[in-house]
Amino acid sequence: MAHRTHRHRPEGPCHFSLMSLSATRRLLLALAPLVVLWLAVTWAAGWAG
């Protein structure tokens, strides 16, 4: 039941670390499909050429 009462507040001590972590996580989640697509394209181009 601890997760029910646990809330992140902007004035909390872990505010900036949480914000940077979420920003990094969002950046990685946005870049991961692009990297996978790029690897698939280069792999297919290598086989085709």
Beta strands, then each sheet from edge to edge (+ up, - down):
end
